[in-house]
């Protein structure tokens, strides 16, 4: 988190957040996940990504049996 005075703090608990008027920016670590799965599991994989606060950016069909899902997912 970057405060309005320019200092950077690492916060691991929401209870330690300062007042909103002192916060300039909050960043969260993420990974770019590439998930390759059979076509029949695409719905389950999309639900899992959503459950982990990810957003599905791109779906690509690799062949007649496999798809690749691309998603940034927050690291908890």
C-alpha positions in Angstrom: 0.0 0.0 0.0 1.2 3.5 -0.8 0.2 6.3 1.5 -0.5 9.9 0.5 2.9 11.0 2.0 4.7 8.5 -0.4 5.6 5.8 2.2 5.0 2.2 1.3 3.7 -0.2 3.8 3.0 -4.0 3.6 -0.3 -4.8 5.3 -1.3 -8.4 5.9 -4.5 -7.7 7.9 -7.4 -5.4 7.1 -7.5 -4.3 10.7 -4.2 -2.5 10.2 -5.4 -0.4 7.3 -5.1 3.4 7.9 -7.9 5.8 7.4 -9.0 6.0 3.7 -7.9 9.6 3.4 -4.3 8.5 4.0 -4.3 5.8 1.3 -3.1 6.7 -2.2 -3.0 3.2 -3.7 -3.5 -0.5 -2.6 -1.8 -3.2 -4.6 -2.2 -6.9 -4.3 0.1 -9.7 -5.6 -1.3 -11.7 -8.5 -0.1 -14.4 -10.9 -1.0 -14.9 -14.5 -2.4 -18.4 -14.6 -2.6 -20.5 -17.8 -4.9 -23.4 -17.1 -5.1 -26.2 -19.7 -8.0 -28.6 -19.2 -10.4 -30.9 -21.2 -13.3 -29.1 -22.9 -15.9 -30.8 -20.7 -14.3 -29.1 -17.5 -14.3 -25.5 -18.8 -17.3 -24.6 -16.6 -15.8 -26.1 -13.5 -12.5 -24.3 -14.1 -14.2 -21.0 -14.7 -16.1 -21.4 -11.4 -12.8 -22.2 -9.6 -11.1 -19.1 -11.1 -14.0 -17.0 -10.0 -14.0 -18.5 -6.5 -10.3 -17.5 -6.1 -11.1 -13.9 -7.2 -9.7 -14.3 -10.7 -11.1 -12.9 -13.9 -11.1 -14.9 -17.1 -9.2 -12.8 -19.6 -9.0 -15.2 -22.5 -10.1 -18.7 -23.6 -8.2 -20.5 -26.4 -9.1 -23.8 -28.0 -5.9 -25.8 -28.3 -7.3 -28.8 -30.1 -10.5 -30.8 -30.3 -10.2 -31.9 -26.7 -8.4 -29.2 -24.8 -8.8 -25.5 -24.0 -6.5 -23.0 -22.3 -7.9 -20.4 -19.9 -5.8 -17.3 -19.1 -6.5 -15.4 -15.9 -4.8 -13.1 -13.4 -5.5 -14.6 -9.9 -4.8 -12.9 -6.6 -2.3 -14.6 -4.3 -3.7 -15.0 -0.8 
